[in-house]
Amino acid sequence: MAFCRLPAWSSQTVRWFPKAAVSCRPWESAMAFPHLQQPSFLLASLKADSINKPFAQRCQDLVKVIEDFPAKELHAVFPWLVESIFGSLDGVLVGWNLRCLQGRVNPVEYSTAMEFLDPSGPMMKLVYKLQAEDYNFDFPVSCLPGPVKASIQENVLPDSPLYHNKVQFPPTGGLGLNLALNPFEYYMFYFALSLISQKPMSMTLHVRTSDCAYFTLVDRYLSWFLPTEGSVPPPLCSSPGGSSPSPAPRTPAMPFASYGLHTSLLKRHISHQTSVNADPASHEIWRSETLLQVFVEMWLHHYSLEMYQKMQSPHAKESFTPTEEHVLVVRLLLKHLHAFANSLKPDQASPSAHSHATSPLEEFKRAAVPRFVQQKLYVFLQHCFGHWPLDATFRAVLEMWLSYLQPWRYAPEKQAQGSDPQPRCVSEKWAPFIQENLLMYTKLFVSFLNRALRTDLVSPKNALMVFRVAKVFAQPNLAEMIQKGEQLFLEPELIIPHRQHRLFTVTTSFLSPWPPVVTDASFKVKSHVYSLEGQDCKYTPMFGPEIRTLVLRLAQLITQAKQTAKSISDQYVESPTGRSFLSWLTFGLTDTNSCYPANDLDEIGQDSIRKTDEYLEKALEYLRQIFRLSEAQLAQLTLALGSARDENGKQQLPDCIVGEEGLILTPLGRYQIINGLRRFEIEYQGDLELQPIRSYEITSLVRALFRLSSAINRRFAGQMAALCSRNDFLGSFCRYHLTEPALSNRHLLSPVGRRQVTNPARGPRLSLRFLGSYRTLLLLLMAFFVASLFCIGPLSCSLLLVLGYVLYAIAMTLLTERGKLHQL
């Protein structure tokens, strides 16, 4: 008779049973003999399998466990399983590492994980199975975003209804606060936080975010729970008996009737308790609302609006720093939310539809962006604009911002536009969205202007970003609608009816003669601005004189960058003919004064120079259209800059003024130096033998050659001086090799009042430093290799090289002496 033994890690005493009576799988034996099972038996067996079994087999076993075991047994497994998938909240455990899992690299693991975590997959069935039994799980408050954590720890309930009635105070002697979350909330909290709690990916890993499993899962969850067509699919039944779908939680996130209203927390709590029974239709979207709130809270709510308003700046010191991957996922969320909100039918989206009976899903579509996203996204973007490094990675933040500004790109009618190369006019129906998001357009545009004025516009990546922003804002009718929104905000506050005075301090009359339509639009714009910037904010109009000055300055820098790119292009045309090969064959020292840090165009080539010029040219044209700049103004900028050439054909010095102690850089001059637009002519003034070791030299060999040449110079100093003092050919030959050229032609370091200086006299000396160059050694090896092909030995090759160099030196000596005679 066959036997099977229980695993050694079981707390049960080891006993032997016939195979017919017990399976070799631990969880199957537990089901067959429930009186033998300990509370941790199933969890212990799964933990052991996670170490010993391959990934695909573990997922298959988990599917069977979810199907076979009741919720009572799965309750203890659920927290461990969630953590093993998404990693620990402190980032120590990476779990399944979904952020790096790609289908083209690990196709089997990728497909297995996606099937298991799919919205209709086994993991979600487990969530609904536990949801039906009304289980709760503790989630530590210490792992929440900074502002939320600080608010709860100060006994202040956060504004988001996601946290209401969930805070659990620790018992006497307990550590930390917890949130009591239902299974769906607990799962989504972990899923959303895994994006930011795990350590950033190594720069050596070339992982495209849109190809990884996490990004794909976000897209699937958004499409499932925030559908653009139809309704949210009901929860899938996972029990063998086919039980009814899991009900909504007892305290749903937000009653739909209160969307957009500023109710008190007490009223909100009361409405929570009554809304479930009063409106059973709201059950169908409680998961949709929870998912959106979790994503927004975990991904965007890392900066306090109160601190931002208090400082009137996004530069409040916050510990959280978003990554490029984080920003790309947020952009995916914003694009889907626009498509979700725009999926309302025209009759449902009209203002009159609010007064008719609508489904909870339709109300949710209308309120999703303004109620849940707008405020936190604005503060998040302000922080990114103010703190993100001035490099090309800002493109991710820029595209996220531009995606939010263009909801019409994700409207259903966009599909019927076809391939029209001309930009389509922005419809007037988007005017309310633009007015209610005015600061997203105007203040963030000013923030971008300030960034653009500090970046290197000669770089093609930076030029592309300026072009993208200018192109978006130059869409027909968009600038006019933004300007109309500013006019509504700047209207006198007397037009606001007194029934709405609770948000503003205004003086008004009951008999206001102003048209109600204008009044409502003006109130919405003012409400938007004051809610984000505070009552005492100082608004700078985007089309006012101050911003116009910044735009003209940007246009000037664009013109200057175009000229710089052209000069670099001219250098490419000139350099290959005279420098590329002959400079390689020169055995002397490389020019020490040509090491100025170049623009990244030098490493990319002519195509990038052409693209840079094209981007800047179009950006300049778009700025002219947006701010109605005249051709005369742009022409004046070009004339003011000029060709910026001096008598030697080089660029002028950076913009500066002459002070008592020399030149003083202006802000424009500092910008020109930082971005490589202009430079001072920096020359090495010291002993060439003692200059810093270059990257193309071998450090140890240069030092050894210096010691050797120094010893030779000390030993034969008198003889070398005597040879160089001769007036015959031998003296000229020695002077050519043993003296530094053009010592008397050095200048003062200051570009002001240049004059020649007398350098301390140095006697003749031998320099062997050129032998420490990688280039010299490579050329010698190549010469020996070529000689070996013609059956020439190393000694003979060396003699030929010496003979060839002697002939070269004689010729150069004759040419040098002839040049001196002509100078006399």
C-alpha positions in Angstrom: 0.0 0.0 0.0 1.4 3.5 -0.9 1.9 6.1 1.8 2.3 9.8 1.8 3.8 11.8 4.6 2.8 15.3 5.8 5.4 18.0 5.1 8.1 18.4 7.8 7.2 22.1 8.3 3.7 21.2 9.5 3.0 21.8 13.2 1.1 18.6 13.2 2.8 15.4 14.6 4.2 13.4 11.7 1.9 10.5 11.0 1.5 8.0 8.2 -1.7 7.6 6.2 -2.7 5.5 3.2 -2.4 7.4 -0.1 -6.1 6.8 -0.7 -6.9 8.7 2.4 -4.7 11.7 2.0 -3.2 13.5 -1.0 0.4 14.6 -1.3 -0.7 18.2 -1.7 -0.7 19.9 1.7 -4.0 21.9 1.1 -5.8 18.8 -0.2 -4.8 16.9 2.9 -6.1 19.8 5.0 -9.5 19.6 3.3 -9.7 15.8 3.7 -8.8 16.0 7.4 -10.1 19.3 8.8 -9.6 18.1 12.3 -5.9 17.9 11.7 -5.5 21.4 10.3 -3.9 24.2 12.2 -4.9 27.8 11.5 -1.5 28.5 9.8 -1.3 25.2 7.9 -2.5 26.5 4.5 -0.4 29.6 4.8 2.7 27.7 5.8 2.3 25.3 2.9 1.9 28.2 0.4 5.0 29.9 1.8 7.0 26.8 1.3 5.7 26.3 -2.2 6.7 29.9 -3.0 10.3 28.9 -2.4 10.4 25.4 -3.8 8.2 25.5 -6.9 8.5 27.3 -10.2 6.4 30.4 -10.8 3.9 28.9 -13.2 3.3 25.9 -10.9 2.7 28.2 -8.0 0.1 30.2 -9.9 -1.7 27.0 -10.9 -1.8 25.8 -7.3 -3.1 29.2 -6.1 -5.9 29.0 -8.6 -7.0 25.6 -7.2 -6.7 26.9 -3.6 -8.9 29.9 -4.4 -11.5 27.7 -6.0 -11.5 24.9 -3.3 -11.0 26.7 0.0 -13.8 28.7 1.8 -13.3 32.4 2.6 -12.7 31.5 6.2 -9.5 29.7 5.4 -8.4 32.2 2.7 -8.8 35.1 5.0 -5.4 34.4 6.6 -3.7 33.8 3.3 -4.9 37.0 1.5 -2.5 39.6 3.2 0.5 37.4 2.6 -0.5 36.7 -1.0 -1.0 40.4 -1.8 2.4 41.2 -0.3 4.1 38.4 -2.2 2.7 39.7 -5.5 3.2 43.5 -5.1 6.1 43.5 -2.6 6.3 45.0 0.8 5.4 48.5 1.5 8.9 49.4 2.7 10.3 48.3 -0.6 12.5 45.5 0.8 10.5 42.6 -0.9 9.9 43.1 -4.6 7.3 40.4 -5.0 6.6 39.5 -8.6 8.5 42.6 -9.8 5.7 43.6 -12.2 7.4 46.8 -13.1 10.2 44.9 -14.8 8.3 41.9 -16.1 8.0 42.1 -19.9 6.3 39.8 -22.4 9.1 39.8 -24.9 11.7 39.0 -22.3 9.8 36.5 -20.1 6.8 35.5 -22.1 5.7 32.5 -19.9 5.9 34.4 -16.6 4.3 37.5 -18.2 1.3 35.6 -19.5 0.9 33.7 -16.3 1.0 36.8 -14.1 -1.4 38.7 -16.4 -4.0 35.9 -16.4 -3.8 35.5 -12.6 -4.1 39.3 -11.9 -6.6 40.1 -14.7 -9.8 41.9 -13.6 -11.7 38.7 -14.4 -8.9 36.4 -13.1 -8.4 34.2 -10.0 -7.0 37.0 -7.8 -10.0 39.2 -8.3 -12.3 36.2 -7.6 -10.5 35.8 -4.3 -11.1 39.5 -3.6 -14.9 39.1 -4.3 -15.0 35.9 -2.3 -13.7 37.7 0.8 -15.8 40.8 0.1 -18.9 38.7 0.3 -18.0 37.7 3.8 -17.4 41.3 4.9 -13.8 40.8 6.0 -11.5 43.7 6.9 -7.8 44.0 6.8 -5.5 46.4 8.6 -3.4 48.7 6.5 -0.7 50.9 8.3 -1.3 54.6 8.2 2.5 55.1 8.2 2.6 53.8 4.6 0.2 56.4 3.2 1.3 59.5 1.3 2.8 62.2 3.4 -0.1 64.7 3.7 -2.6 62.0 4.4 -0.4 60.4 7.0 0.3 63.7 8.7 -3.4 64.6 8.8 -4.5 61.3 10.4 -1.7 61.4 12.9 -2.9 64.9 13.9 -6.4 63.5 14.4 -7.7 65.4 11.4 -9.9 63.4 9.0 -8.6 63.8 5.4 -10.9 65.4 2.9 -11.0 62.4 0.7 -14.0 60.1 1.6 -11.8 57.1 0.9 -10.6 57.3 4.6 -13.8 58.0 6.3 -14.9 55.5 9.0 -11.8 53.5 8.5 -9.2 54.8 11.0 -8.5 52.2 13.7 -6.8 53.5 16.8 -4.4 51.1 18.4 -5.3 49.4 21.7 -3.4 50.3 24.9 0.2 49.5 24.2 -0.3 49.0 20.5 1.9 50.5 17.9 0.7 52.8 15.1 -2.6 53.7 13.5 -4.3 51.4 10.9 -7.0 51.6 8.3 -9.7 48.9 8.3 -10.0 48.2 4.6 -12.3 45.8 2.8 -10.6 43.2 0.5 -11.0 45.3 -2.7 -9.6 48.4 -1.1 -6.8 46.5 0.5 -5.8 44.9 -2.9 -6.0 48.3 -4.7 -4.0 50.1 -2.0 -1.1 47.6 -2.4 -1.4 47.6 -6.2 -1.2 51.4 -6.4 1.5 51.9 -3.8 3.8 49.3 -5.4 4.5 51.8 -8.1 6.1 54.2 -5.7 7.1 52.1 -2.7 9.6 49.9 -4.6 13.0 51.2 -5.4 13.5 52.9 -8.7 14.7 50.7 -11.5 18.4 50.6 -12.2 19.7 52.7 -15.0 21.4 49.6 -16.5 17.9 48.0 -17.0 16.5 49.1 -20.3 12.8 48.6 -19.5 10.2 50.3 -21.5 7.4 51.3 -19.1 4.6 50.7 -21.6 5.7 47.1 -22.2 5.9 46.0 -18.5 3.2 44.0 -16.7 2.3 46.8 -14.2 1.6 49.3 -16.9 -0.6 46.8 -18.8 -2.5 45.9 -15.6 -3.2 49.6 -14.9 -4.7 49.9 -18.4 -6.8 46.7 -17.9 -8.1 47.8 -14.5 -9.0 51.2 -15.9 -10.8 49.8 -18.9 -12.7 47.3 -16.7 -13.8 49.5 -13.9 -14.1 52.8 -15.8 -15.6 51.6 -19.0 -16.1 53.9 -22.0 -18.8 51.7 -23.4 -21.5 49.9 -21.4 -21.5 49.5 -17.7 -19.1 48.0 -15.1 -19.2 44.2 -15.3 -20.6 42.6 -12.1 -18.2 40.8 -9.7 -17.5 37.2 -10.8 -18.7 34.4 -8.6 -15.9 32.2 -7.4 -17.7 29.8 -5.1 -18.6 26.3 -6.4 -22.2 26.8 -5.4 -22.6 29.9 -7.5 -23.3 32.4 -4.8 -24.6 35.8 -5.5 -22.1 38.6 -6.4 -20.3 40.4 -3.6 -22.3 43.3 -2.3 -21.0 46.9 -2.0 -19.2 47.8 1.2 -21.3 49.1 4.1 -19.8 52.6 3.7 -19.3 53.4 0.1 -16.8 56.1 -0.8 -19.2 58.9 -1.7 -22.9 59.5 -2.2 -23.4 60.6 -5.8 -25.8 63.3 -4.9 -23.0 65.2 -3.1 -20.6 65.3 -6.1 -19.3 68.8 -6.5 -20.9 70.1 -3.3 -19.0 71.3 -0.3 -20.8 69.3 2.4 -19.4 69.1 5.9 -17.8 65.9 7.2 -20.7 65.3 9.6 -23.2 65.5 6.7 -21.0 63.3 4.6 -20.9 60.7 7.3 -24.7 60.7 7.6 -25.2 60.4 3.9 -22.8 57.5 3.8 -24.9 55.6 6.2 -28.2 56.2 4.4 -27.1 56.2 0.7 -26.7 52.4 0.3 -30.3 51.6 1.2 -31.6 54.7 -0.4 -30.0 54.1 -3.8 -29.3 50.5 -4.6 -28.2 51.4 -8.1 -25.1 53.0 -6.6 -23.8 49.5 -5.8 -22.8 49.0 -9.4 -20.0 51.5 -9.4 -18.6 51.5 -5.8 -15.6 49.6 -7.2 -15.1 52.1 -9.9 -15.2 55.0 -7.5 -12.8 53.2 -5.0 -10.3 52.4 -7.8 -10.2 56.0 -9.0 -9.8 57.4 -5.5 -7.1 55.0 -4.6 -5.1 55.7 -7.8 -5.4 59.5 -7.3 -4.6 59.4 -3.6 -1.6 57.1 -3.9 -0.1 58.6 -7.1 -0.9 62.3 -6.8 -1.6 63.3 -3.2 2.0 63.6 -2.1 2.0 67.4 -1.7 -0.1 69.4 0.6 -2.4 72.0 -1.0 -2.5 73.9 2.3 1.3 74.2 2.4 1.3 75.2 -1.3 -1.2 78.0 -0.6 0.6 79.1 2.5 4.0 79.4 0.7 2.4 80.6 -2.6 5.0 78.4 -4.3 5.5 74.8 -5.2 8.9 74.8 -3.5 7.7 73.5 -0.2 10.2 70.9 1.1 8.6 67.6 0.6 10.4 64.3 0.8 8.6 62.5 -2.1 10.2 62.7 -5.6 8.3 61.2 -8.5 10.1 59.1 -11.1 9.6 59.1 -14.9 7.9 55.8 -14.6 5.4 57.2 -12.1 4.6 60.1 -14.3 4.0 57.9 -17.3 1.5 55.8 -15.4 -0.3 59.0 -14.2 -0.5 60.1 -17.8 -2.2 56.8 -18.7 -4.7 57.5 -15.9 -5.5 61.0 -17.2 -5.9 59.9 -20.8 -8.3 57.2 -19.8 -10.3 59.5 -17.5 -10.8 61.9 -20.4 -12.0 59.1 -22.6 -14.2 57.9 -19.7 -15.7 61.4 -19.1 -16.2 62.0 -22.8 -18.1 58.7 -23.3 -21.2 60.4 -22.1 -23.8 60.8 -24.9 -24.6 64.3 -26.0 -27.9 64.4 -24.2 -26.3 63.1 -21.0 -23.4 65.6 -21.2 -25.6 68.7 -21.6 -26.2 70.9 -18.5 -29.9 70.2 -18.6 -29.2 66.5 -18.1 -28.4 67.2 -14.4 -32.0 67.9 -13.7 -33.2 64.6 -15.1 -32.8 61.2 -13.6 -29.4 59.7 -14.5 -27.6 56.6 -13.6 -24.8 56.6 -11.0 -22.3 55.7 -13.7 -23.3 58.8 -15.7 -23.0 61.0 -12.7 -19.7 59.5 -11.9 -18.4 60.2 -15.4 -19.4 63.9 -15.0 -17.7 64.2 -11.6 -14.6 62.0 -12.0 -12.1 64.7 -13.2 -13.3 67.8 -11.4 -14.2 66.1 -8.1 -11.3 63.7 -7.7 -8.4 64.7 -9.9 -8.1 68.4 -10.6 -6.9 69.8 -7.3 -4.3 67.1 -6.5 -3.1 67.0 -10.1 -2.5 70.8 -10.1 -0.3 70.7 -7.0 1.5 67.6 -8.3 2.3 69.4 -11.6 3.4 72.6 -9.9 5.9 70.6 -7.8 7.2 68.8 -10.9 7.6 72.0 -12.8 9.5 73.6 -10.0 11.7 70.6 -8.9 12.3 68.4 -11.9 15.9 68.5 -13.2 16.5 70.6 -16.3 17.1 67.7 -18.6 15.3 65.7 -21.2 13.4 63.5 -18.7 11.1 66.4 -18.2 9.4 65.3 -21.4 7.3 62.8 -19.4 5.9 65.5 -17.2 5.3 67.8 -20.2 3.3 65.1 -22.1 1.3 64.3 -19.0 0.4 68.0 -18.6 -0.4 68.4 -22.3 -2.6 65.3 -22.3 -4.7 66.8 -19.5 -5.0 70.1 -21.4 -6.5 68.4 -24.5 -9.6 66.4 -23.5 -10.9 66.8 -27.1 -8.2 64.4 -28.3 -10.0 61.6 -26.4 -13.5 62.5 -27.5 -15.5 60.0 -29.7 -15.7 62.4 -32.5 -11.9 62.5 -32.8 -12.1 59.1 -34.6 -13.9 60.6 -37.5 -11.4 63.4 -38.2 -9.3 61.3 -40.6 -5.7 62.2 -41.4 -6.0 66.0 -41.7 -2.5 67.6 -41.5 -4.0 71.0 -40.4 -4.8 71.5 -36.7 -8.5 71.4 -36.1 -10.2 74.3 -34.4 -11.0 73.7 -30.7 -14.8 73.6 -30.4 -16.6 76.1 -28.2 -18.1 73.2 -26.3 -14.8 72.8 -24.5 -14.9 76.4 -23.1 -16.4 75.3 -19.7 -13.5 72.8 -19.3 -10.9 75.4 -20.1 -12.5 78.0 -17.8 -12.8 75.5 -14.9 -9.1 74.5 -15.4 -7.8 78.0 -16.1 -4.7 77.7 -13.9 -3.7 74.4 -15.6 -3.4 76.4 -18.8 -2.1 79.8 -17.7 0.0 79.4 -14.5 1.7 76.2 -15.6 2.4 77.8 -19.0 4.3 80.5 -17.1 6.1 77.9 -15.1 7.2 76.2 -18.4 8.4 79.6 -19.8 10.6 80.0 -16.7 12.0 76.5 -17.3 12.6 77.1 -21.0 14.5 80.2 -20.3 17.0 78.2 -18.2 17.5 75.3 -20.6 19.8 74.7 -23.5 17.6 75.3 -26.5 20.3 74.1 -28.9 19.7 70.6 -27.6 17.2 68.9 -29.9 15.4 67.3 -27.0 14.8 70.7 -25.3 13.9 72.3 -28.6 11.3 69.6 -29.1 9.7 70.3 -25.8 9.4 74.0 -26.6 7.9 73.1 -30.0 5.3 70.7 -28.4 4.0 73.3 -25.9 3.9 76.0 -28.6 2.1 73.7 -31.0 -0.6 72.7 -28.4 -1.3 76.3 -27.4 -1.4 77.5 -31.0 -4.4 75.3 -31.8 -7.1 77.5 -33.5 -9.5 79.1 -31.0 -7.6 77.8 -27.9 -5.8 81.0 -27.1 -9.0 83.0 -27.5 -10.9 80.7 -25.0 -8.1 80.9 -22.5 -8.1 84.7 -22.8 -11.9 84.7 -22.4 -11.5 82.7 -19.2 -9.0 85.2 -17.8 -11.5 88.0 -18.6 -14.2 86.2 -16.7 -11.8 85.8 -13.7 -10.8 89.5 -13.8 -14.4 90.8 -13.9 -15.5 92.8 -10.9 -16.8 90.6 -8.1 -20.0 92.6 -7.9 -21.5 90.4 -10.5 -21.5 87.3 -8.2 -25.0 86.8 -6.7 -25.2 86.9 -3.0 -26.4 83.3 -2.8 -22.8 82.3 -3.7 -21.0 84.7 -1.4 -19.9 82.0 1.0 -16.8 81.3 -1.0 -15.8 84.9 -1.6 -15.9 88.2 0.2 -18.0 90.3 -2.1 -20.5 93.1 -2.0 -23.6 92.5 -4.0 -27.3 93.3 -4.3 -30.4 91.2 -4.6 -31.4 93.1 -7.7 -28.3 92.4 -9.8 -28.9 93.3 -13.5 -26.1 91.2 -14.8 -27.0 88.2 -17.1 -27.1 85.0 -15.2 -25.0 83.0 -17.8 -22.0 85.3 -17.5 -22.4 85.3 -13.7 -22.3 81.5 -13.5 -19.3 81.3 -15.8 -17.4 84.0 -13.9 -18.2 82.3 -10.6 -16.9 78.9 -11.7 -13.6 80.5 -12.9 -13.2 82.4 -9.6 -14.1 79.4 -7.6 -11.5 77.3 -9.4 -8.7 79.9 -9.0 -9.4 80.7 -5.3 -9.8 77.0 -4.3 -6.3 76.3 -5.6 -4.5 79.5 -5.0 -6.3 80.9 -2.0 -8.4 84.1 -1.5 -5.3 86.4 -1.5 -3.7 85.1 -4.7 -2.1 87.5 -7.1 -3.0 86.4 -10.6 -0.7 87.3 -13.5 -2.6 87.2 -16.8 -1.1 84.9 -19.4 -1.7 87.6 -22.1 -0.6 90.5 -19.9 2.5 92.6 -20.4 4.6 90.7 -17.9 4.2 87.3 -19.6 4.5 89.0 -23.0 8.0 90.2 -21.9 9.0 86.6 -21.0 7.7 85.4 -24.3 9.8 88.0 -26.2 12.8 86.9 -24.2 12.2 83.3 -25.1 11.8 84.3 -28.7 15.2 86.0 -28.5 16.8 82.9 -27.0 15.2 80.8 -29.7 16.7 83.0 -32.4 20.1 82.9 -30.7 19.9 79.1 -30.4 19.2 78.8 -34.1 22.3 80.9 -34.9 24.4 78.7 -32.5 23.1 75.5 -34.2 24.0 77.0 -37.6 27.5 77.8 -36.4 27.9 74.2 -35.2 26.6 73.0 -38.6 29.2 75.2 -40.3 31.9 73.6 -38.2 30.8 70.1 -39.3 31.2 71.2 -42.9 34.7 72.6 -42.4 36.2 70.1 -40.0 36.3 66.8 -41.9 38.5 68.1 -44.7 41.5 69.4 -42.7 41.3 67.8 -39.3 39.8 64.3 -39.2 42.7 62.2 -40.5 45.8 64.4 -40.4 45.3 65.3 -36.7 45.3 61.6 -35.9 48.7 61.2 -37.6 50.3 64.1 -35.6 52.6 62.8 -32.9 52.7 66.1 -31.0 50.5 67.1 -28.0 46.8 67.8 -28.7 45.7 71.4 -28.5 45.1 72.0 -24.8 43.0 75.0 -25.4 40.2 73.3 -27.4 38.6 71.3 -24.6 35.6 73.6 -24.0 32.5 71.5 -23.2 30.4 71.1 -26.3 26.7 70.9 -26.9 25.1 67.4 -27.3 24.8 68.3 -31.0 28.5 67.5 -31.3 27.8 63.9 -30.5 24.6 63.4 -32.6 25.3 64.9 -36.0 23.8 66.9 -38.8 20.3 65.3 -38.6 19.8 66.6 -35.1 21.0 70.0 -36.0 18.5 70.1 -38.8 15.7 68.9 -36.4 16.7 71.5 -33.8 16.5 74.3 -36.4 13.1 73.0 -37.6 11.6 72.7 -34.1 12.8 76.2 -33.1 11.6 77.7 -36.4 8.1 76.3 -35.9 8.0 77.1 -32.2 8.8 80.7 -33.0 6.0 80.8 -35.5 3.5 79.3 -33.0 4.5 81.8 -30.3 3.9 84.6 -32.8 0.4 83.2 -33.5 -0.5 82.7 -29.8 0.6 86.1 -28.5 0.1 88.0 -31.8 3.7 89.1 -32.2 4.4 91.2 -35.3 6.9 90.3 -37.9 8.7 93.5 -37.1 9.2 92.5 -33.5 10.8 89.2 -34.5 12.9 90.9 -37.1 14.1 93.3 -34.5 15.2 90.4 -32.3 17.2 88.9 -35.2 18.9 92.3 -36.0 19.7 92.8 -32.3 21.5 89.5 -32.1 23.3 89.9 -35.4 26.0 87.4 -36.4 28.0 88.0 -33.2 31.4 87.7 -34.9 34.6 89.5 -34.0 37.6 90.2 -36.1 38.9 86.7 -35.8 35.7 85.1 -37.0 34.9 83.7 -33.5 31.8 84.3 -31.4 31.6 87.3 -29.2 32.2 87.1 -25.5 29.2 86.3 -23.2 27.0 89.3 -22.3 28.8 91.2 -19.5 29.6 94.7 -18.2 33.0 96.1 -17.3 33.5 96.7 -13.6 36.4 98.0 -11.5 38.0 94.5 -11.3 37.2 93.3 -14.8 34.2 91.8 -16.6 31.0 91.0 -14.7 28.5 88.6 -16.2 24.9 89.6 -16.7 22.1 87.1 -16.2 22.0 86.7 -20.0 25.7 86.1 -20.0 25.4 83.3 -17.4 22.7 81.7 -19.4 24.9 81.9 -22.5 27.8 80.2 -20.7 25.8 77.5 -19.1 24.1 76.5 -22.4 27.3 76.7 -24.5 26.0 79.6 -26.6 29.0 81.8 -26.0 32.3 81.4 -24.1 35.5 83.1 -23.1 38.6 82.0 -24.9 40.3 79.9 -22.2 44.0 79.2 -22.7 46.4 77.1 -20.6 49.0 79.5 -19.3 51.3 77.1 -17.3 54.1 74.7 -18.0 52.8 72.2 -20.7 54.7 69.4 -19.0 52.7 70.0 -15.8 49.3 70.3 -17.2 46.6 67.9 -15.9 46.7 64.4 -17.4 44.1 64.1 -20.1 41.6 61.3 -20.7 43.4 60.2 -23.8 46.7 59.6 -21.8 47.9 56.7 -19.7 48.3 58.1 -16.2 51.1 55.8 -15.0 53.0 56.0 -18.3 52.8 59.9 -18.4 54.3 60.1 -14.9 57.1 57.6 -15.6 58.0 59.5 -18.8 58.0 62.8 -16.9 60.4 61.4 -14.4 62.6 60.0 -17.2 62.7 63.3 -19.2 63.3 65.3 -16.0 66.3 63.1 -15.2 67.7 63.5 -18.7 67.2 67.3 -18.7 69.0 67.6 -15.4 71.9 65.5 -16.6 72.4 67.1 -20.0 71.2 70.6 -19.4 74.5 72.2 -20.3 75.0 70.2 -23.5 71.4 70.9 -24.7 71.9 74.7 -24.1 75.1 74.7 -26.0 73.6 72.9 -29.0 70.6 75.2 -29.1 72.8 78.3 -29.1 74.6 77.3 -32.3 73.7 79.3 -35.4 74.0 76.5 -37.9 71.6 73.8 -39.0 72.3 71.6 -36.0 71.4 74.4 -33.7 68.1 75.0 -35.6 67.4 71.2 -35.5 67.9 71.1 -31.7 65.9 74.3 -31.1 62.9 72.7 -33.0 62.9 69.7 -30.6 64.1 71.1 -27.3 62.3 74.5 -27.0 58.5 75.2 -26.5 56.9 76.9 -29.5 55.3 80.3 -29.3 56.2 81.0 -25.7 56.3 84.7 -26.3 52.8 84.8 -27.8 50.8 84.1 -24.7 48.3 86.6 -23.4 46.8 87.6 -20.1 43.9 85.6 -18.9 41.5 88.6 -18.7 39.9 89.4 -22.1 40.0 93.1 -21.0 43.1 95.1 -22.0 44.9 92.1 -23.5 48.6 92.4 -23.8 51.5 90.1 -24.2 53.3 89.0 -21.1 56.8 87.9 -20.6 57.0 84.3 -19.5 59.8 83.1 -17.3 62.6 81.8 -19.5 62.9 78.1 -19.7 66.0 76.4 -21.0 66.0 73.7 -23.6 64.5 70.4 -22.5 63.4 67.1 -23.8 59.7 66.2 -23.6 58.6 62.5 -23.9 55.0 63.0 -22.9 53.7 62.4 -26.4 54.6 58.7 -25.9 52.0 58.4 -23.1 49.1 59.0 -25.4 46.8 56.1 -26.5 46.8 57.5 -30.0 50.6 57.4 -30.3 50.9 53.9 -29.0 48.1 52.7 -31.3 49.8 54.2 -34.3 53.1 52.5 -33.4 51.3 49.2 -33.0 49.6 49.7 -36.4 53.0 50.4 -37.9 54.6 47.3 -36.5 51.6 45.2 -37.7 51.7 46.6 -41.2 55.5 46.0 -41.3 55.0 42.4 -40.2 52.7 41.8 -43.2 55.7 42.7 -45.4 58.1 40.4 -43.4 59.8 43.4 -41.8 61.0 42.6 -38.2 60.5 44.8 -35.2 64.1 46.1 -35.2 64.1 47.0 -38.9 60.7 48.6 -38.5 62.0 50.7 -35.6 64.9 51.9 -37.7 62.6 52.8 -40.6 60.4 54.8 -38.2 63.4 56.7 -36.8 64.7 57.4 -40.2 61.3 58.6 -41.4 60.9 60.9 -38.4 64.4 62.3 -38.9 63.6 63.2 -42.5 60.3 64.8 -41.3 62.1 66.8 -38.6 64.7 68.1 -41.1 61.9 69.3 -43.4 60.1 71.0 -40.5 63.3 72.6 -39.3 64.0 74.1 -42.8 60.4 75.4 -43.0 60.6 76.9 -39.6 63.8 78.8 -40.3 62.5 80.0 -43.6 59.3 81.3 -41.8 61.5 83.2 -39.3 63.5 84.8 -42.1 60.2 86.0 -43.8 59.1 87.5 -40.4 62.3 89.5 -40.2 
